[in-house]
Amino acid sequence: MKIALVQQSCFKDKSLNVQRGLKAAREAAESGANIICFAELAFEPFYPQYQDPKDPAKHAEPIPSPITEAFSEIAKEFGVVIILNLYEKDGDSLYDSSPVINTDGEILGTTRMIHITEYACFHEQAYYTPGNTGAPVYETPFGKIGVAICYDRHYPEYMRALAVAGAEIVFIPQAGSVGEWPEGLYEAEVRTASFQNGYFTALCNRVGEEPKLTFAGESFFCDPAGEVIAKAGEGTEEILYCDVDLDEVQQSHAKKLFLRDRRPELYADWLD
């Protein structure tokens, strides 16, 4: 199975970004990709770099929307799965959301970011409502997939919940900037999650310079042994491809040992 991560910068014109995204999705599908994933807020500026928004809802949209419908057409045409990340409006609530579009063009479901941060240039609590969709795992023709949106990847509880629910590949739409974390930690955290939980991870990062942040790119894949098996460049626009064999999930240490020997009857009291 081939997976594609679209590492693409954003311009001020959202419609232009969407058109570029559609072109990239079509290119990836024509190149044989079965699953195509985009970065966090892939088609618009990273709004949380600014404090105190006056009307953030004006940037948000419902799901489904004309954007999801356009990508659904590509998913149906090529028989591919597409994972987006959009600024979602649902009533009075605003979410950082990833709709998962199946091979028939239907939306299997939408994962909403659970944990919302607040620090310099990432003023997300002013923009996002904490997600209420839990940690869903989606059955697709290409395997069971989960989504951990950016900040959620820092929470072992969330990453383990996806494993317990049977995820074989976890996609991470991210907005990670240059120099945000100590050298090597960016990958090490995700490599550890892959190893401990016995699934592939596919992190798709933003790229490009914006007014207050420069996003790093460096999207990458990890296998269930915790090894980086493909990586995109820093600061480059590209589609990163990787072939994966889901048989490696069943042969992982996590499946054969760690998950087998869990003691969930103890954990609730520890984490309460």
DADAGI-V366122 format. One record per pair of residues at least 24 apart in sequence whose C-alpha atoms are under 7 Angstrom apart, sorted by the first residue. I is the first residue (numbers start at 1). J is the second residue. D is the distance in Angstrom with one decimal. If there is no record, write none. Layout:
I&J&D  I&J&D
//
This chain:
1&34&6.4  1&243&5.4  1&244&5.5  1&245&6.6  2&32&6.7  2&33&4.8  2&34&5.5  2&241&6.7  2&242&5.6  2&243&4.4  2&244&6.4  3&33&5.2  3&34&5.8  3&35&4.9  3&36&6.0  3&241&5.6  3&242&5.4  3&243&6.3  4&28&6.4  4&33&5.8  4&35&6.3  4&36&4.8  4&37&6.4  4&239&6.3  4&240&5.5  4&241&4.5  4&242&6.7  5&36&5.9  5&37&5.0  5&38&6.1  5&204&5.7  5&239&5.6  5&240&5.1  5&241&6.6  6&37&6.2  6&38&5.2  6&204&6.9  6&238&6.4  6&239&4.6  6&240&6.5  7&39&6.8  7&204&6.5  7&205&6.3  7&206&6.2  7&207&6.4  7&217&6.5  7&219&7.0  7&237&5.5  7&238&5.3  7&239&5.9  8&206&6.5  8&207&6.0  8&237&5.0  8&238&6.6  9&206&6.4  9&207&5.0  9&208&5.1  9&237&6.6  10&42&7.0  10&43&6.2  10&44&6.1  10&45&6.4  12&44&7.0  12&45&6.7  14&43&5.8  14&44&5.4  17&43&4.9  18&43&5.5  22&71&6.7  26&74&6.7  29&78&6.4  34&80&4.9  34&81&6.3  35&80&5.7  35&81&4.7  35&82&5.8  36&81&6.3  36&82&4.8  36&83&6.2  37&82&5.8  37&83&4.6  37&84&6.2  37&204&7.0  38&83&6.3  38&84&5.4  38&85&6.7  38&173&6.4  38&204&6.2  39&85&6.6  39&173&4.3  39&174&5.4  39&204&4.9  39&205&5.1  39&206&5.5  40&85&5.3  40&173&4.7  40&174&4.8  40&175&5.6  40&205&7.0  40&206&6.6  41&85&5.3  41&86&5.3  41&87&6.6  42&85&6.4  48&121&6.4  48&122&5.1  48&123&4.8  48&124&5.2  48&127&6.7  49&121&3.9  49&122&5.2  49&123&6.2  49&212&6.4  50&121&6.3  50&123&6.7  51&123&6.0  52&126&6.6  56&127&6.3  57&89&6.9  57&94&6.9  60&87&4.9  60&88&5.1  60&89&5.2  61&87&6.4  61&88&5.0  61&89&5.0  62&88&5.4  62&89&5.0  62&90&6.1  63&88&6.5  72&101&6.4  72&105&4.2  72&106&6.7  73&105&6.1  75&102&6.8  75&103&5.3  75&104&6.7  75&105&5.3  76&103&5.3  76&104&4.7  76&105&4.6  79&103&4.4  79&104&6.6  85&173&6.9  93&129&6.0  94&127&6.9  94&128&5.2  94&129&5.4  95&128&5.0  95&129&5.4  95&131&6.6  96&128&6.3  102&140&6.7  108&138&7.0  111&136&6.9  111&147&6.7  113&149&5.5  113&152&6.6  114&152&6.5  115&151&6.4  115&152&5.7  121&212&6.9  135&161&6.6  135&162&6.1  137&162&6.5  137&165&6.4  137&167&5.9  143&168&6.5  144&168&5.3  144&169&6.6  145&169&4.9  145&170&5.7  146&170&4.6  146&171&6.3  147&171&4.8  147&172&5.9  148&172&5.0  149&173&5.3  149&174&6.4  150&174&4.4  150&175&6.6  159&193&6.8  160&197&6.3  163&197&5.7  167&199&6.8  168&199&4.8  168&200&6.2  168&246&7.0  168&249&6.5  169&199&5.4  169&200&4.6  169&201&5.6  170&200&6.2  170&201&4.8  170&202&6.2  171&201&5.9  171&202&4.8  171&203&5.9  172&202&6.0  172&203&4.4  172&204&6.0  173&203&6.1  173&204&5.0  173&205&6.2  174&203&6.9  174&204&5.9  174&205&4.6  174&206&6.4  175&205&5.5  175&206&5.1  175&215&6.7  176&205&6.3  176&206&6.7  176&215&5.7  176&216&6.2  177&213&6.3  177&214&5.4  177&215&4.0  177&216&5.1  178&214&5.9  178&215&5.7  178&216&4.9  191&222&6.1  191&226&4.4  191&227&6.4  192&226&6.0  194&222&6.6  194&223&6.5  194&224&5.0  194&225&6.8  194&226&5.3  195&224&5.2  195&225&5.0  195&226&4.5  195&254&6.7  196&254&5.6  197&254&5.4  198&224&4.6  198&249&5.7  198&252&5.4  198&253&6.7  198&254&4.7  198&255&5.9  199&223&6.7  199&224&4.7  199&249&5.6  200&224&5.2  207&235&5.7  207&236&6.9  208&235&6.0  224&248&6.7  224&249&6.0  224&252&5.9  225&252&6.4
//
